Amino acid sequence: MIKNCRLKLIWIFYLILIFLISSPVSAEAFFNKALWIVRDHITTKASIDDIISFSEENNYNVLFVQVRGRGDAYYTSKLVPRTHLLKDIAFDPLQYILKKVKNKDIKIHAWMNVYYLWSSHQKPSQNDHLLLNHPEWLDNKTPDFMDVSSMLNLMVKNKKINGEGFYLAPTHPEVDAHLQNVVTELLQNYQLDGIHFDYIRYHAFGWGMNPVGLKRFLSHSSSMPGLPSLNLKNKPQYSEFKKSAISEFLRKSSMRIKAYQPNCIISAAVKPNLESAHKNFGQEWDLWLDKGYIDWAIPMNYTRENKLFRENITAMKKRLSSNTINKVIMGIGIYNQNFKSAGQKIIETKKSNFGGVSIFSYTVFKTDPSYSRKLNRYLD
């Protein structure tokens, strides 16, 4: 009798042990479980109420809420034109969601597309949009000012002729000044848990040739007088100049944010491969972390290939200092893979000492509620 009881207890112990080893929820739960909320979902009170209910039910404690999409505002602003989706509606999505989460365990981070300005072949409907009023602020891959009208016409026939679309030039001093003012206005009018900078980068390799930016570089460069500007993109000195333009924006905005709201978390969505981030996009985000320009880096490690996902993590850990690893919130895409594939990446993230995970995006959960239920076993 006693022997049988012991055997039963041993079997129960082994079954529990096997469950703990095999179960994806055995890893320690993340402190930061973040979710990107694309701007289309915040145009009504009802849709925002749904977001908050979903976040509470599924234990998301950080929401990156997109309030600046294509040079427009999903909040009340005197500097940025109101989005066309709220043109005739007296509704402030940012104010509403901040009010609704008060006294809840949900933090709202204002998600801003920084340099990405426009993606359509059609002109903006707002007369005060930067694309129409300040074409000299646009970046280019040739040392010329962007001809907006001509490019829009070309995009009608070939949407990809201008890549992702129109970007502001990080090297242009007036662009920097304008964006600093945009950040300041947000801080003056809203009490935020965080500001999340997205598209804090150049369009792609070879861009960053805005004529005003080039002139600034040449006026400060004694090593390459008279060098044809088309050759500058391959020179290390110019590459450093381009990177420093973005880093300087973050340095100044960080000081501004902390002065207004000391507890506001500053984060940036970044390319997951640090070498490519530096070389192709001007994102020296390891330096941003080391210098304290940002509190969190959110690598957009969206690949569905587990091997590449792990390689990106390994490369990050090699290049990041030990005291910044926990300031990385791993971005995982769910729009391009099933829940098991995404779940494996959550497990991989948990094996490291990262500060949490961020899921892109709520849109998938809204379209397919079952996806969230299945993914939760990996997240909780």
ABEGO torsion letter per residue (X at the ends): XAAAAAAAAAAAAAAAAAAAAABAAABBBBABBBBBBBAAAAABAAAAAAAAAAAAAAGBABBBBBABABGBBABBBAABBBBAAAAABBBBAAAAAAAAABGBBBBBBBBBBAABABABABBBABAABAAAABAAABBBABBBBBBAAAAAAAAAABAAAAEAEBBBBAABAAAAAAAAAAAAAAAAABBBABBBBBGBBBABBGBGABAAAAAAAAAABAABBGBBAAAAAABAAAAAAAAAAAAAAAAAAAAAAAAABAABBBBBBBBABAAAAAAAAGBBAAAAAAAGABABBBBBBABABAAAAAAAAAAAAAABBAAAAAABBBBBBAAABBAAAAAAAAAAAAABABAEBBBOBAAAAAABAAAAAAAAAAAX
